[in-house]
Amino acid sequence: MTEETTAAPTITKTTSDSKTTTATASDPKTTTTKPVYRMSSVGCLRALTAPRLGYERMARSSFSILIMDEASRHEFIVKDRLTEAAALLSERHLKGFDIWNDNTPCQRCLTKLGDKRYGYHAEIHTALFDAVGHLDTYFTFHDEAGGHINIGGLVTGEVKSFGKNTWANFVKRPFENHPVYLNQIALYNEGLHGPGVLFILKNRDDGRCMVYTLGDLDPEYGKLVAGATLGFEYGGEYDMPTGKEVLSRIAEAELWAQDDELPPGEPDNYNCDWCDFRYLCEKDKTLPILVTDEELEAAAKAWDDAARRIALGERQKEEAKQTLIEYGRNQCAKYIIGGISVNYKGTKTRRVIDEMAIKRLIGKDGLEAVKIDSKPWPDITIRRTKRGKPEEKPEEDDSE
């Protein structure tokens, strides 16, 4: 990487000259006069607004922290691999690229926000809020003689890593279930004033990487990066929202926050299972809402007491049953004792139907034709919680 490329200008952008608000975001902590929104977290409006209203994020599990640490390690591997490919092209005097590869903490965030973040600092300033993010890397391109190719600015580079199954699903339907990623890179590109984005997805299991071109960037540059780097493949060109569209979404969330209201959740557009504020949504079944009510308390206690007695009774009943079976098997098959009648008939099996086997024989339509719905019954699950707290799911990697 040349010294000239490393010394790229600081990314700042102002979209309005209007007077700023005096509201302060509760997440992340900040000394600025305006709320700060993370570019990597622009998803559901409710999740965007929640930290502004003081709602706490769910505590991350040790498993999710491990996943994020592992993702960062793979990100470093990808950038090192790209750096090696860039150097090789330069040595051979071939058309190539340079990348920014610095893995030290962002000093601006440490100073201004008290937040430890990694990557190339990006800011976009509006009248209502500041948007802050960190690019994993950025690219510039050069010709065979090493001369800079002007393609309209620095090219954002974003790296993600998935396990083999999630990776395969993404490759099959790129970005279909990941609108947050598209919003994130659109803001990076907006802040960078760049022509587009190279999105790189690494398979954590076999090392393969897919390169996608987004925005107005000529696909030849994505193909150049993919073709020159070990284990990289080119995945095609895709659309992304404009930076202004994403900024409008943040502005909408901020207006909800200024009205001190939570907007509705958006479960059809975003993955609720990995949301840090999923406990706020009634639709979420993985994290129930804690309630207090005298009548419900009494009903819950009665159910719990009865369940304990039933469980104890079932164990006692099963132990007694085994004794009665042994007598019926070895002494007398049919007998009466202590007010009960016993008729031991030996062992038997229950016949079951393999639904998948039928489906293979008669097809999905044939299977649907013979299915019959049962009578409806209340669908409710009642069980004891572990240590009085609902279980949490591990978090998906969504680091900047």
Contacts in CASP RR format, 6 or more apart in sequence:
PFRMAT RR
TARGET T0000
AUTHOR 0000-0000-0000
METHOD contacts of the structure
MODEL  1
MTEETTAAPTITKTTSDSKTTTATASDPKTTTTKPVYRMSSVGCLRALTA
PRLGYERMARSSFSILIMDEASRHEFIVKDRLTEAAALLSERHLKGFDIW
NDNTPCQRCLTKLGDKRYGYHAEIHTALFDAVGHLDTYFTFHDEAGGHIN
IGGLVTGEVKSFGKNTWANFVKRPFENHPVYLNQIALYNEGLHGPGVLFI
LKNRDDGRCMVYTLGDLDPEYGKLVAGATLGFEYGGEYDMPTGKEVLSRI
AEAELWAQDDELPPGEPDNYNCDWCDFRYLCEKDKTLPILVTDEELEAAA
KAWDDAARRIALGERQKEEAKQTLIEYGRNQCAKYIIGGISVNYKGTKTR
RVIDEMAIKRLIGKDGLEAVKIDSKPWPDITIRRTKRGKPEEKPEEDDSE
1 83 0 8 1.000
1 86 0 8 1.000
1 98 0 8 1.000
1 99 0 8 1.000
1 100 0 8 1.000
1 101 0 8 1.000
2 98 0 8 1.000
5 98 0 8 1.000
5 100 0 8 1.000
5 140 0 8 1.000
6 100 0 8 1.000
6 102 0 8 1.000
8 100 0 8 1.000
8 120 0 8 1.000
8 138 0 8 1.000
8 154 0 8 1.000
10 121 0 8 1.000
11 120 0 8 1.000
11 121 0 8 1.000
11 122 0 8 1.000
11 123 0 8 1.000
11 191 0 8 1.000
11 192 0 8 1.000
12 123 0 8 1.000
12 124 0 8 1.000
12 125 0 8 1.000
12 191 0 8 1.000
13 123 0 8 1.000
13 124 0 8 1.000
13 125 0 8 1.000
13 190 0 8 1.000
13 191 0 8 1.000
13 193 0 8 1.000
14 125 0 8 1.000
14 126 0 8 1.000
15 124 0 8 1.000
15 125 0 8 1.000
15 126 0 8 1.000
15 127 0 8 1.000
15 244 0 8 1.000
15 247 0 8 1.000
16 126 0 8 1.000
16 127 0 8 1.000
17 127 0 8 1.000
18 127 0 8 1.000
19 127 0 8 1.000
20 33 0 8 1.000
20 34 0 8 1.000
20 127 0 8 1.000
20 128 0 8 1.000
21 33 0 8 1.000
21 34 0 8 1.000
21 35 0 8 1.000
21 127 0 8 1.000
21 128 0 8 1.000
21 129 0 8 1.000
21 258 0 8 1.000
22 33 0 8 1.000
23 34 0 8 1.000
23 35 0 8 1.000
23 52 0 8 1.000
23 257 0 8 1.000
23 258 0 8 1.000
24 30 0 8 1.000
24 32 0 8 1.000
24 33 0 8 1.000
24 34 0 8 1.000
24 35 0 8 1.000
25 35 0 8 1.000
25 36 0 8 1.000
25 37 0 8 1.000
25 51 0 8 1.000
25 52 0 8 1.000
25 129 0 8 1.000
26 51 0 8 1.000
26 52 0 8 1.000
26 53 0 8 1.000
26 54 0 8 1.000
27 51 0 8 1.000
27 52 0 8 1.000
27 54 0 8 1.000
27 57 0 8 1.000
28 36 0 8 1.000
28 38 0 8 1.000
28 113 0 8 1.000
28 114 0 8 1.000
28 115 0 8 1.000
29 113 0 8 1.000
29 114 0 8 1.000
29 115 0 8 1.000
30 36 0 8 1.000
30 112 0 8 1.000
30 113 0 8 1.000
31 112 0 8 1.000
31 113 0 8 1.000
32 112 0 8 1.000
32 113 0 8 1.000
32 130 0 8 1.000
34 125 0 8 1.000
34 128 0 8 1.000
34 129 0 8 1.000
34 130 0 8 1.000
35 52 0 8 1.000
35 128 0 8 1.000
35 129 0 8 1.000
35 130 0 8 1.000
35 254 0 8 1.000
35 257 0 8 1.000
36 113 0 8 1.000
36 129 0 8 1.000
36 130 0 8 1.000
36 131 0 8 1.000
36 132 0 8 1.000
37 48 0 8 1.000
37 129 0 8 1.000
37 130 0 8 1.000
37 131 0 8 1.000
37 132 0 8 1.000
37 250 0 8 1.000
37 253 0 8 1.000
37 254 0 8 1.000
38 131 0 8 1.000
38 132 0 8 1.000
38 133 0 8 1.000
38 400 0 8 1.000
39 122 0 8 1.000
39 124 0 8 1.000
39 131 0 8 1.000
39 132 0 8 1.000
39 133 0 8 1.000
39 183 0 8 1.000
39 184 0 8 1.000
39 187 0 8 1.000
39 188 0 8 1.000
39 400 0 8 1.000
40 133 0 8 1.000
40 134 0 8 1.000
40 180 0 8 1.000
40 184 0 8 1.000
40 398 0 8 1.000
40 399 0 8 1.000
40 400 0 8 1.000
41 47 0 8 1.000
41 48 0 8 1.000
41 180 0 8 1.000
41 184 0 8 1.000
41 398 0 8 1.000
42 48 0 8 1.000
42 180 0 8 1.000
42 183 0 8 1.000
42 184 0 8 1.000
42 187 0 8 1.000
42 246 0 8 1.000
42 249 0 8 1.000
42 250 0 8 1.000
43 179 0 8 1.000
43 180 0 8 1.000
43 183 0 8 1.000
43 249 0 8 1.000
43 266 0 8 1.000
43 269 0 8 1.000
43 270 0 8 1.000
44 265 0 8 1.000
44 266 0 8 1.000
44 269 0 8 1.000
44 270 0 8 1.000
44 272 0 8 1.000
44 275 0 8 1.000
45 249 0 8 1.000
45 252 0 8 1.000
45 253 0 8 1.000
45 256 0 8 1.000
45 263 0 8 1.000
45 264 0 8 1.000
45 265 0 8 1.000
45 266 0 8 1.000
46 262 0 8 1.000
46 263 0 8 1.000
46 264 0 8 1.000
46 265 0 8 1.000
46 266 0 8 1.000
46 277 0 8 1.000
46 280 0 8 1.000
46 281 0 8 1.000
47 265 0 8 1.000
47 270 0 8 1.000
47 275 0 8 1.000
47 276 0 8 1.000
47 277 0 8 1.000
48 249 0 8 1.000
48 250 0 8 1.000
48 253 0 8 1.000
49 253 0 8 1.000
49 254 0 8 1.000
49 256 0 8 1.000
49 257 0 8 1.000
49 261 0 8 1.000
49 262 0 8 1.000
49 263 0 8 1.000
50 262 0 8 1.000
50 277 0 8 1.000
50 280 0 8 1.000
51 57 0 8 1.000
51 277 0 8 1.000
52 253 0 8 1.000
52 254 0 8 1.000
52 257 0 8 1.000
53 257 0 8 1.000
53 260 0 8 1.000
53 262 0 8 1.000
55 277 0 8 1.000
55 280 0 8 1.000
57 276 0 8 1.000
57 277 0 8 1.000
58 276 0 8 1.000
58 277 0 8 1.000
58 278 0 8 1.000
58 279 0 8 1.000
58 287 0 8 1.000
58 392 0 8 1.000
59 392 0 8 1.000
60 68 0 8 1.000
60 395 0 8 1.000
61 392 0 8 1.000
61 393 0 8 1.000
61 394 0 8 1.000
61 395 0 8 1.000
63 394 0 8 1.000
64 394 0 8 1.000
64 395 0 8 1.000
64 396 0 8 1.000
67 394 0 8 1.000
67 395 0 8 1.000
67 396 0 8 1.000
67 397 0 8 1.000
68 395 0 8 1.000
68 397 0 8 1.000
68 399 0 8 1.000
70 161 0 8 1.000
70 204 0 8 1.000
71 160 0 8 1.000
71 161 0 8 1.000
71 397 0 8 1.000
71 399 0 8 1.000
72 118 0 8 1.000
72 399 0 8 1.000
74 159 0 8 1.000
74 161 0 8 1.000
74 202 0 8 1.000
74 204 0 8 1.000
75 136 0 8 1.000
75 159 0 8 1.000
75 161 0 8 1.000
75 202 0 8 1.000
76 103 0 8 1.000
77 202 0 8 1.000
78 159 0 8 1.000
78 161 0 8 1.000
78 200 0 8 1.000
78 202 0 8 1.000
78 209 0 8 1.000
79 99 0 8 1.000
79 101 0 8 1.000
79 103 0 8 1.000
79 136 0 8 1.000
79 137 0 8 1.000
79 159 0 8 1.000
80 101 0 8 1.000
81 209 0 8 1.000
81 229 0 8 1.000
81 230 0 8 1.000
81 231 0 8 1.000
81 232 0 8 1.000
82 99 0 8 1.000
82 101 0 8 1.000
82 137 0 8 1.000
82 225 0 8 1.000
82 229 0 8 1.000
83 99 0 8 1.000
83 101 0 8 1.000
84 230 0 8 1.000
85 225 0 8 1.000
85 228 0 8 1.000
85 229 0 8 1.000
85 230 0 8 1.000
86 96 0 8 1.000
86 97 0 8 1.000
86 98 0 8 1.000
86 99 0 8 1.000
86 228 0 8 1.000
88 228 0 8 1.000
89 95 0 8 1.000
89 96 0 8 1.000
89 97 0 8 1.000
89 228 0 8 1.000
90 96 0 8 1.000
90 98 0 8 1.000
90 142 0 8 1.000
90 146 0 8 1.000
93 144 0 8 1.000
93 145 0 8 1.000
93 146 0 8 1.000
94 144 0 8 1.000
95 141 0 8 1.000
95 142 0 8 1.000
95 143 0 8 1.000
95 144 0 8 1.000
95 224 0 8 1.000
96 141 0 8 1.000
96 142 0 8 1.000
96 143 0 8 1.000
96 224 0 8 1.000
96 228 0 8 1.000
97 139 0 8 1.000
97 140 0 8 1.000
97 141 0 8 1.000
97 142 0 8 1.000
97 221 0 8 1.000
97 224 0 8 1.000
97 225 0 8 1.000
97 228 0 8 1.000
98 139 0 8 1.000
98 140 0 8 1.000
98 141 0 8 1.000
98 142 0 8 1.000
99 137 0 8 1.000
99 138 0 8 1.000
99 139 0 8 1.000
100 120 0 8 1.000
100 135 0 8 1.000
100 137 0 8 1.000
100 138 0 8 1.000
101 137 0 8 1.000
102 119 0 8 1.000
102 120 0 8 1.000
103 118 0 8 1.000
103 119 0 8 1.000
104 118 0 8 1.000
105 116 0 8 1.000
105 117 0 8 1.000
105 118 0 8 1.000
106 116 0 8 1.000
106 117 0 8 1.000
106 118 0 8 1.000
106 119 0 8 1.000
106 121 0 8 1.000
106 134 0 8 1.000
108 121 0 8 1.000
109 115 0 8 1.000
109 116 0 8 1.000
109 117 0 8 1.000
109 121 0 8 1.000
109 132 0 8 1.000
109 134 0 8 1.000
110 116 0 8 1.000
113 132 0 8 1.000
117 133 0 8 1.000
117 134 0 8 1.000
117 400 0 8 1.000
118 134 0 8 1.000
118 400 0 8 1.000
119 134 0 8 1.000
119 135 0 8 1.000
119 136 0 8 1.000
119 137 0 8 1.000
119 400 0 8 1.000
120 134 0 8 1.000
120 135 0 8 1.000
120 136 0 8 1.000
120 137 0 8 1.000
120 138 0 8 1.000
121 132 0 8 1.000
121 133 0 8 1.000
121 134 0 8 1.000
122 132 0 8 1.000
122 133 0 8 1.000
122 134 0 8 1.000
122 135 0 8 1.000
122 187 0 8 1.000
122 188 0 8 1.000
122 191 0 8 1.000
122 192 0 8 1.000
123 130 0 8 1.000
123 131 0 8 1.000
123 132 0 8 1.000
123 133 0 8 1.000
123 191 0 8 1.000
124 130 0 8 1.000
124 131 0 8 1.000
124 187 0 8 1.000
124 190 0 8 1.000
124 191 0 8 1.000
124 247 0 8 1.000
126 247 0 8 1.000
126 251 0 8 1.000
128 250 0 8 1.000
128 251 0 8 1.000
128 254 0 8 1.000
128 255 0 8 1.000
129 250 0 8 1.000
129 251 0 8 1.000
129 254 0 8 1.000
131 187 0 8 1.000
131 247 0 8 1.000
131 250 0 8 1.000
133 187 0 8 1.000
133 188 0 8 1.000
133 400 0 8 1.000
134 400 0 8 1.000
135 156 0 8 1.000
135 157 0 8 1.000
135 158 0 8 1.000
135 188 0 8 1.000
135 192 0 8 1.000
136 157 0 8 1.000
136 158 0 8 1.000
136 159 0 8 1.000
136 400 0 8 1.000
137 157 0 8 1.000
137 159 0 8 1.000
138 154 0 8 1.000
138 155 0 8 1.000
138 156 0 8 1.000
138 157 0 8 1.000
138 192 0 8 1.000
139 154 0 8 1.000
139 155 0 8 1.000
139 157 0 8 1.000
139 198 0 8 1.000
139 221 0 8 1.000
139 225 0 8 1.000
140 148 0 8 1.000
140 149 0 8 1.000
140 153 0 8 1.000
140 154 0 8 1.000
140 155 0 8 1.000
141 148 0 8 1.000
141 149 0 8 1.000
141 151 0 8 1.000
141 155 0 8 1.000
141 221 0 8 1.000
141 224 0 8 1.000
142 148 0 8 1.000
142 149 0 8 1.000
143 149 0 8 1.000
151 195 0 8 1.000
151 217 0 8 1.000
151 218 0 8 1.000
151 221 0 8 1.000
152 194 0 8 1.000
152 195 0 8 1.000
153 192 0 8 1.000
153 193 0 8 1.000
153 194 0 8 1.000
153 195 0 8 1.000
154 192 0 8 1.000
154 193 0 8 1.000
154 194 0 8 1.000
155 194 0 8 1.000
155 195 0 8 1.000
155 196 0 8 1.000
155 197 0 8 1.000
155 198 0 8 1.000
155 217 0 8 1.000
155 221 0 8 1.000
156 185 0 8 1.000
156 188 0 8 1.000
156 189 0 8 1.000
156 192 0 8 1.000
156 194 0 8 1.000
156 196 0 8 1.000
156 197 0 8 1.000
156 198 0 8 1.000
157 185 0 8 1.000
157 188 0 8 1.000
157 197 0 8 1.000
157 198 0 8 1.000
157 199 0 8 1.000
157 200 0 8 1.000
158 181 0 8 1.000
158 184 0 8 1.000
158 185 0 8 1.000
158 188 0 8 1.000
158 197 0 8 1.000
158 198 0 8 1.000
158 199 0 8 1.000
158 200 0 8 1.000
159 200 0 8 1.000
159 201 0 8 1.000
159 202 0 8 1.000
160 181 0 8 1.000
160 199 0 8 1.000
160 200 0 8 1.000
160 201 0 8 1.000
160 202 0 8 1.000
160 397 0 8 1.000
161 201 0 8 1.000
161 202 0 8 1.000
161 203 0 8 1.000
161 204 0 8 1.000
161 397 0 8 1.000
162 170 0 8 1.000
162 201 0 8 1.000
162 202 0 8 1.000
162 203 0 8 1.000
162 204 0 8 1.000
162 397 0 8 1.000
163 203 0 8 1.000
163 204 0 8 1.000
163 205 0 8 1.000
164 203 0 8 1.000
164 204 0 8 1.000
164 205 0 8 1.000
164 206 0 8 1.000
167 201 0 8 1.000
167 202 0 8 1.000
167 203 0 8 1.000
167 204 0 8 1.000
167 205 0 8 1.000
167 208 0 8 1.000
169 177 0 8 1.000
170 178 0 8 1.000
170 201 0 8 1.000
171 201 0 8 1.000
171 210 0 8 1.000
171 235 0 8 1.000
174 212 0 8 1.000
174 235 0 8 1.000
174 236 0 8 1.000
174 238 0 8 1.000
175 181 0 8 1.000
175 182 0 8 1.000
175 212 0 8 1.000
175 238 0 8 1.000
175 240 0 8 1.000
177 271 0 8 1.000
179 269 0 8 1.000
179 270 0 8 1.000
180 270 0 8 1.000
180 398 0 8 1.000
181 199 0 8 1.000
182 214 0 8 1.000
182 240 0 8 1.000
182 241 0 8 1.000
183 241 0 8 1.000
183 246 0 8 1.000
183 249 0 8 1.000
184 400 0 8 1.000
185 197 0 8 1.000
185 199 0 8 1.000
185 214 0 8 1.000
185 240 0 8 1.000
186 240 0 8 1.000
186 241 0 8 1.000
186 242 0 8 1.000
186 243 0 8 1.000
186 245 0 8 1.000
186 246 0 8 1.000
187 243 0 8 1.000
187 246 0 8 1.000
187 247 0 8 1.000
188 197 0 8 1.000
189 196 0 8 1.000
189 197 0 8 1.000
189 214 0 8 1.000
189 215 0 8 1.000
189 240 0 8 1.000
189 243 0 8 1.000
190 242 0 8 1.000
190 243 0 8 1.000
190 244 0 8 1.000
190 246 0 8 1.000
190 247 0 8 1.000
195 215 0 8 1.000
195 216 0 8 1.000
195 217 0 8 1.000
196 213 0 8 1.000
196 214 0 8 1.000
196 215 0 8 1.000
196 216 0 8 1.000
196 217 0 8 1.000
197 213 0 8 1.000
197 214 0 8 1.000
197 215 0 8 1.000
197 217 0 8 1.000
197 240 0 8 1.000
198 211 0 8 1.000
198 212 0 8 1.000
198 213 0 8 1.000
198 214 0 8 1.000
198 217 0 8 1.000
198 221 0 8 1.000
198 222 0 8 1.000
198 225 0 8 1.000
199 211 0 8 1.000
199 212 0 8 1.000
199 213 0 8 1.000
199 214 0 8 1.000
200 209 0 8 1.000
200 210 0 8 1.000
200 211 0 8 1.000
200 212 0 8 1.000
200 232 0 8 1.000
201 209 0 8 1.000
201 210 0 8 1.000
201 212 0 8 1.000
202 208 0 8 1.000
202 209 0 8 1.000
203 209 0 8 1.000
207 231 0 8 1.000
208 231 0 8 1.000
208 233 0 8 1.000
209 226 0 8 1.000
209 229 0 8 1.000
209 231 0 8 1.000
209 232 0 8 1.000
209 233 0 8 1.000
210 232 0 8 1.000
210 233 0 8 1.000
210 234 0 8 1.000
210 235 0 8 1.000
211 222 0 8 1.000
211 223 0 8 1.000
211 225 0 8 1.000
211 226 0 8 1.000
211 232 0 8 1.000
211 233 0 8 1.000
211 234 0 8 1.000
211 235 0 8 1.000
212 235 0 8 1.000
212 236 0 8 1.000
212 237 0 8 1.000
212 238 0 8 1.000
213 219 0 8 1.000
213 221 0 8 1.000
213 222 0 8 1.000
213 236 0 8 1.000
213 237 0 8 1.000
213 238 0 8 1.000
214 237 0 8 1.000
214 238 0 8 1.000
214 239 0 8 1.000
214 240 0 8 1.000
215 239 0 8 1.000
215 240 0 8 1.000
219 236 0 8 1.000
219 237 0 8 1.000
222 234 0 8 1.000
223 234 0 8 1.000
225 232 0 8 1.000
226 232 0 8 1.000
226 233 0 8 1.000
226 234 0 8 1.000
226 235 0 8 1.000
227 234 0 8 1.000
252 263 0 8 1.000
253 263 0 8 1.000
256 262 0 8 1.000
256 263 0 8 1.000
262 280 0 8 1.000
265 281 0 8 1.000
265 283 0 8 1.000
267 281 0 8 1.000
267 283 0 8 1.000
271 396 0 8 1.000
272 278 0 8 1.000
272 281 0 8 1.000
272 283 0 8 1.000
272 284 0 8 1.000
273 286 0 8 1.000
273 393 0 8 1.000
274 393 0 8 1.000
274 395 0 8 1.000
274 396 0 8 1.000
274 398 0 8 1.000
275 281 0 8 1.000
276 395 0 8 1.000
278 284 0 8 1.000
278 286 0 8 1.000
278 287 0 8 1.000
279 287 0 8 1.000
279 289 0 8 1.000
282 289 0 8 1.000
286 390 0 8 1.000
286 391 0 8 1.000
286 392 0 8 1.000
286 393 0 8 1.000
287 390 0 8 1.000
287 392 0 8 1.000
288 390 0 8 1.000
303 382 0 8 1.000
304 384 0 8 1.000
307 382 0 8 1.000
307 384 0 8 1.000
324 342 0 8 1.000
324 344 0 8 1.000
325 344 0 8 1.000
327 335 0 8 1.000
327 342 0 8 1.000
328 335 0 8 1.000
328 342 0 8 1.000
328 344 0 8 1.000
329 344 0 8 1.000
329 346 0 8 1.000
333 343 0 8 1.000
333 344 0 8 1.000
333 345 0 8 1.000
333 346 0 8 1.000
334 342 0 8 1.000
334 343 0 8 1.000
334 344 0 8 1.000
335 341 0 8 1.000
335 342 0 8 1.000
336 342 0 8 1.000
355 367 0 8 1.000
358 367 0 8 1.000
359 367 0 8 1.000
362 370 0 8 1.000
END
